[in-house]
Amino acid sequence: MKHISILGSTGSIGVQALEVCENLGLAVNALTANRNIKRLEEQVRRCFAVLGPERRPHWAVTAEEGLYHSLKTALADLDIQVKAGKEAVCEAAALPENDMVLDAVVGIAGLEPALSAIEAGKDLALANKESLVTGGKLVLSAAREKNVHVLPVDSEHSAIFQCIQGLSGPEEVEKILLTASGGPFYGKKREELELVTAEQALKHPNWSMGAKITIDSATLMNKGLELIEACHLFGKGPEEIEIVVQRESIIHSMVLCRDGAILAQMGAPDMRVPIQYALTWPKREPLKMPPLSFQSLGKLTFGEADEETFLCLRACKRAFDKGGLYPCVANGANEAAVAAFLRGEISFLKIGETVWSAVEALRPAGEGDSLSQILEADRMAREYAAERFAK
């Protein structure tokens, strides 16, 4: 029986990961959340109700120290340790009894727990793309040193990973075809996006996700982050990765082999598939869901990503080309801009403008070899973004 800790259990990925663990009969050691302690309490209570004593979580963690007493009080009748703070999240990632850690924390906040899991010798199921965007060099170097697996949970990277399982080596991959839905504003031009509201941007056509990743999908920042993540995971340069808009989100990504064959991983837009594959790799286990009906689907449509309208994607490519800590700068500026947009403080187009400007204007020191360098670059980017918003 595999033992799992789920970091970010109250988000979209975490909720589905718990369902997968329940169906597979896995043990859940720890659940962590940021501020949503009401849902965390509900999750813990469900685990105590439906999982046997050997499978129940024995840690419940909120990253917000000020919420410790509220969570402690809510779970006072259960035999479970309650912890709070960012360090406690890292401790949950490094529990000795963990076989694997699923990191579904949102944003750069997922980096330190990812490193903690790796340093403890635990395999990492990674749904937190920002860990590789901001600290790819550091994360993958640590994983090699500790001889642990970093398994992708993002649907696109899982698709690529699944496609290459039958190949003899990475040299057989000519190009990665990274798919994108295009988001809710596909085909729009900049002048049509000037008055976009958060409510409009949060209406993704195919996926049900958290607020931050949904806005990233609307700006195409998510695809820029995924491009950088793919470069790290699969040892490719941006010139070897082509972004293909696949509007229905049925083809999750593809690889072009050197003999001209194209391998694709397809399926309904359901995150339980890549979550379960990461948890059970290299095996595949049954998953109860309706099979994809091509007859009902009817057609698949494709297009190009518009980097002129959606500056975030262009900014991510520019950041990777500049190297070092520039991807971290792009990510930090974006996290600050998305938060400001959701608060109603800046316009939708201001997100991309801020990310592009930060990548061009800032000069982060270092190559991303240490956590301190990464955190400093992130701080610089957020401070720069805040100054732009204040003008």
C-alpha positions in Angstrom: 0.0 0.0 0.0 1.5 3.3 -1.2 1.6 6.2 1.3 0.9 9.7 -0.1 1.0 13.2 1.3 -1.1 15.7 -0.7 0.1 19.3 -0.6 -2.6 21.7 -1.6 -5.4 19.3 -1.0 -8.3 21.8 -1.1 -7.6 23.0 -4.6 -9.0 21.4 -7.8 -6.1 19.0 -8.2 -5.9 18.1 -4.5 -9.7 17.4 -4.4 -9.4 15.0 -7.4 -6.2 13.5 -6.0 -8.0 12.5 -2.8 -10.7 10.8 -4.9 -8.0 8.9 -6.8 -6.3 7.8 -3.6 -9.6 6.7 -2.1 -10.4 4.6 -5.3 -6.9 3.1 -5.5 -6.8 2.2 -1.8 -3.8 4.4 -1.1 -2.9 5.7 2.4 -3.0 9.5 2.9 -0.4 10.6 5.4 -1.0 14.3 5.4 -3.2 16.9 3.9 -2.1 20.6 3.6 -4.0 23.7 2.6 -3.3 27.4 2.4 -6.3 29.2 3.9 -9.3 27.0 3.1 -9.5 25.3 6.5 -13.3 24.6 6.1 -12.7 22.4 3.1 -9.6 20.9 4.8 -11.7 19.9 7.8 -14.3 18.4 5.5 -11.6 16.4 3.7 -10.1 15.1 7.0 -13.5 14.1 8.3 -14.3 12.2 5.0 -11.0 10.4 5.2 -11.8 9.4 8.8 -15.2 8.2 7.7 -14.3 6.2 4.6 -10.6 5.2 5.0 -9.5 2.5 7.4 -7.3 3.4 10.4 -4.1 2.5 8.5 -5.0 4.8 5.6 -6.2 7.9 7.5 -4.2 11.1 7.5 -2.3 11.8 10.7 -1.3 15.4 9.8 -3.5 18.3 8.8 -1.6 21.5 8.0 -2.5 25.1 7.1 0.2 27.2 5.6 -1.3 30.2 7.3 0.0 30.4 10.9 -2.8 32.6 12.0 -5.3 29.9 11.2 -3.7 27.3 13.5 -6.2 27.7 16.4 -9.2 27.6 14.1 -8.1 24.4 12.5 -7.0 22.9 15.8 -10.5 23.6 17.3 -12.3 22.3 14.2 -10.5 19.0 14.4 -10.3 18.7 18.2 -12.4 15.6 18.3 -10.2 13.6 15.9 -6.9 11.9 16.5 -4.8 14.0 14.2 -1.8 16.3 14.5 -2.6 19.9 13.5 0.3 22.0 12.2 0.6 25.5 10.7 3.1 27.5 8.8 5.2 27.1 5.6 7.7 25.0 7.5 5.0 22.6 8.6 4.0 22.1 4.9 7.7 21.2 4.2 7.7 18.8 7.2 4.6 17.1 5.8 6.4 16.7 2.4 9.3 15.1 4.2 7.5 12.6 6.5 9.5 9.4 6.7 6.5 7.2 6.0 5.8 9.0 2.6 6.4 6.9 -0.5 5.3 9.8 -2.7 4.3 13.5 -2.4 1.8 15.1 -4.6 2.6 18.8 -4.8 -0.5 20.7 -5.9 0.3 24.0 -4.1 -0.4 27.1 -6.2 2.5 29.3 -7.4 6.1 29.5 -6.2 4.9 28.5 -2.7 5.2 25.0 -4.0 8.9 25.1 -4.6 10.2 24.7 -1.0 7.9 21.7 -0.2 9.0 20.1 -3.5 12.6 20.4 -2.5 11.8 19.1 1.0 10.2 16.0 -0.5 13.1 15.4 -2.8 15.7 15.9 -0.1 13.9 13.3 2.0 14.2 10.9 -0.9 10.5 10.9 -1.8 9.2 10.5 -5.4 7.4 13.7 -6.4 4.1 13.9 -8.4 4.3 17.5 -9.6 1.2 19.5 -10.3 3.0 22.7 -9.3 4.6 23.8 -12.6 6.1 26.9 -10.9 8.6 24.7 -9.1 10.3 23.9 -12.4 9.8 27.3 -13.9 11.5 29.1 -11.0 13.8 26.4 -9.8 14.1 23.8 -12.5 17.9 23.6 -12.3 17.8 23.2 -8.5 14.9 20.7 -8.4 16.1 18.4 -11.1 19.7 18.4 -9.8 18.4 17.5 -6.3 16.2 14.7 -7.8 19.2 13.2 -9.6 21.3 13.4 -6.5 18.7 11.7 -4.4 17.7 9.2 -7.2 14.0 10.1 -7.0 11.4 10.4 -9.7 9.7 13.7 -10.7 6.5 12.7 -12.3 4.4 15.3 -14.2 0.7 15.8 -13.3 -0.1 18.6 -15.6 -2.3 17.1 -18.3 0.1 18.2 -21.1 3.3 17.1 -19.5 1.7 13.8 -18.4 0.6 13.3 -22.1 4.1 13.8 -23.3 5.5 11.6 -20.6 3.0 8.9 -21.6 3.8 9.2 -25.3 7.6 8.7 -24.8 7.2 5.6 -22.5 7.4 3.3 -25.5 10.4 5.0 -27.1 14.0 3.8 -26.7 15.4 7.2 -25.7 14.9 11.0 -25.9 16.9 11.1 -29.2 13.9 9.5 -30.9 11.8 12.7 -30.2 12.2 15.3 -32.9 9.7 17.8 -31.5 7.2 18.2 -28.7 3.7 19.4 -29.7 2.4 21.1 -26.6 -1.4 21.7 -26.9 -3.4 24.6 -25.6 -7.1 25.2 -25.4 -6.6 28.8 -26.3 -8.7 29.8 -23.3 -11.9 31.8 -23.3 -10.6 34.6 -25.5 -9.1 32.7 -28.3 -9.3 34.7 -31.6 -9.8 38.0 -29.8 -7.5 41.0 -30.4 -6.1 43.4 -27.8 -8.7 46.0 -28.4 -11.4 43.5 -27.6 -9.8 42.6 -24.3 -9.5 46.0 -22.8 -12.6 45.7 -20.6 -12.4 42.0 -19.8 -13.7 41.3 -16.2 -12.4 38.7 -13.8 -15.8 36.9 -14.1 -15.3 36.6 -17.9 -11.7 35.4 -17.6 -12.7 32.7 -15.1 -15.0 31.0 -17.6 -12.7 28.4 -19.1 -14.3 26.6 -22.0 -13.2 23.1 -21.1 -11.6 22.8 -17.6 -12.8 23.4 -14.1 -9.7 24.8 -12.2 -8.7 27.2 -9.5 -8.8 30.9 -10.0 -5.1 31.5 -10.6 -4.5 28.8 -13.2 -7.8 29.8 -14.9 -6.6 33.4 -15.3 -3.2 32.0 -16.5 -5.1 30.0 -19.2 -7.0 33.1 -20.3 -3.7 35.1 -20.7 -1.8 32.1 -22.1 0.7 32.6 -19.3 -0.1 29.0 -18.4 1.2 27.8 -21.7 4.3 29.9 -21.3 4.9 28.3 -17.9 4.3 24.9 -19.4 6.7 25.5 -22.2 9.5 26.2 -19.7 8.4 23.2 -17.6 8.6 21.0 -20.7 12.1 22.2 -21.5 13.2 21.1 -18.0 11.3 17.8 -17.9 12.2 16.6 -21.3 15.6 18.2 -22.0 14.4 20.2 -25.0 14.9 23.8 -26.1 12.0 26.1 -26.9 12.7 25.7 -30.6 12.0 22.0 -30.2 8.5 22.7 -28.7 5.6 23.8 -30.9 2.5 25.1 -29.2 -0.7 23.9 -31.0 -4.1 25.2 -30.1 -6.5 22.3 -29.8 -9.8 23.9 -28.9 -11.6 20.8 -27.5 -8.8 19.8 -25.1 -9.1 16.2 -26.3 -5.5 15.8 -27.5 -3.5 16.6 -24.4 -0.2 16.8 -26.2 1.9 15.0 -28.8 5.4 14.1 -29.8 6.8 14.1 -33.3 9.3 11.2 -33.7 12.4 11.4 -35.8 10.8 9.0 -38.4 7.8 11.3 -38.8 5.4 9.4 -36.7 3.3 11.5 -34.3 2.2 10.0 -31.0 -0.7 11.6 -29.1 -2.3 11.0 -25.8 -6.0 11.7 -26.0 -9.0 11.6 -23.7 -11.8 13.7 -22.1 -10.6 16.8 -20.1 -10.4 15.0 -16.8 -7.5 15.5 -14.4 -8.0 12.2 -12.6 -6.2 10.5 -15.5 -2.8 12.3 -15.2 -3.1 12.3 -11.4 -3.6 8.6 -11.3 -0.9 7.8 -13.8 1.6 9.8 -11.7 0.6 7.9 -8.6 0.6 4.4 -10.2 3.4 4.7 -12.8 4.7 2.6 -14.5 1.5 0.7 -14.1 -2.0 1.7 -15.3 -4.9 0.9 -13.0 -8.7 1.0 -13.7 -10.4 4.4 -13.5 -14.2 4.6 -13.6 -15.1 7.2 -16.1 -17.0 7.2 -19.4 -14.9 6.4 -22.4 -14.3 9.1 -25.0 -16.8 8.8 -27.9 -15.4 10.0 -31.2 -18.8 9.7 -32.8 -20.3 12.2 -30.3 -17.2 14.4 -30.5 -17.5 14.8 -34.2 -14.4 16.9 -34.9 -11.2 18.3 -33.6 -10.1 21.8 -34.4 -6.6 23.3 -34.3 -5.0 26.8 -34.5 -2.1 28.9 -33.6 -1.3 30.8 -30.4 -1.4 34.6 -30.8 1.7 35.9 -29.0 1.1 39.5 -30.1 -2.3 39.7 -28.3 -1.3 37.4 -25.4 2.0 38.9 -24.2 2.5 36.5 -21.4 3.4 33.7 -23.8 5.9 35.8 -25.6 7.4 37.0 -22.3 7.9 33.4 -21.1 9.8 32.5 -24.3 11.9 35.7 -23.9 12.6 34.8 -20.2 13.8 31.3 -21.1 16.0 32.6 -23.9 17.6 35.1 -21.4 18.2 32.2 -19.1 19.2 32.2 -15.4 16.6 33.6 -13.1 14.5 35.4 -15.8 11.8 32.6 -15.8 11.5 33.3 -12.0 11.1 37.0 -12.7 8.3 36.3 -15.3 6.5 34.0 -12.8 6.8 36.4 -9.9 5.5 39.4 -11.9 2.6 37.2 -13.2 1.6 36.0 -9.7 1.5 39.6 -8.5 -0.4 40.8 -11.6 -3.0 38.0 -11.4 -3.7 38.7 -7.8 -4.1 42.4 -8.5 -6.5 41.6 -11.4 -8.6 39.4 -9.3 -8.8 42.2 -6.7 -10.0 44.5 -9.5 -6.9 46.8 -9.2 -5.6 46.4 -12.8 -6.9 45.5 -16.2 -6.7 42.1 -17.9 -4.2 43.4 -20.5 -2.0 44.9 -17.7 -1.1 41.3 -16.7 0.8 40.6 -19.9 2.3 44.1 -20.1 3.6 43.7 -16.5 5.2 40.3 -17.2 6.9 41.5 -20.4 8.1 44.7 -18.8 9.6 42.8 -15.8 11.5 40.4 -18.0 12.9 43.3 -20.0 13.7 45.7 -17.2 15.0 43.6 -14.2 18.5 42.2 -13.8 18.3 39.3 -11.3 21.7 38.2 -9.9 22.6 34.6 -10.2 21.8 31.5 -12.3 19.2 29.9 -10.1 21.6 27.6 -8.3 20.3 28.3 -4.9 16.9 28.8 -3.2 18.0 32.2 -1.9 18.7 33.5 -5.4 15.3 32.3 -6.6 13.4 33.9 -3.7 15.3 37.1 -4.2 14.4 37.2 -7.9 10.8 36.5 -7.0 10.8 39.3 -4.5 12.3 41.8 -7.0 9.6 40.9 -9.6 6.7 41.3 -7.2 8.1 44.6 -6.0 8.5 45.8 -9.5 5.0 44.8 -10.4 3.5 46.6 -7.3 5.4 49.8 -8.3 3.9 49.6 -11.8 0.4 49.1 -10.4 0.7 52.1 -8.1 1.5 54.5 -11.0 
